[in-house]
Amino acid sequence: MYWAGYTYRYWHYYTNECSREIYKIANAKTMNDCWLGFHTYDVEMAIDDLKEIYRQNHPRSRDRKAQTVFHID
């Protein structure tokens, strides 16, 4: 459980994504399923791999993401 919590918080600081978006990409089941292999990874590598798993399982999410406009204040 510590690994998942640490990864979620680090993910936010690493990518500036909101918690809702992060949890949509890697929910508790995904984190639990990936823990055994990923908990020894560098946290940034684990995040990148979790995002890649999501992209592979949700190919249309790339299309929606490409249409999103980001505003920087």
NORJO-V642678 format. One record per run of one state. SS is the DSSP state (H for helix, E for strand, L for the rest). FROM is the first residue (numbers start at 0). TO is the last residue. If there is no record, write none. Layout:
ss:SS from:FROM to:TO
ss:SS from:FROM to:TO
//
This chain:
ss:L from:0 to:0
ss:H from:1 to:14
ss:L from:15 to:17
ss:H from:18 to:24
ss:L from:25 to:26
ss:H from:27 to:37
ss:L from:38 to:41
ss:H from:42 to:56
ss:L from:57 to:58
ss:H from:59 to:66
ss:L from:67 to:72
//
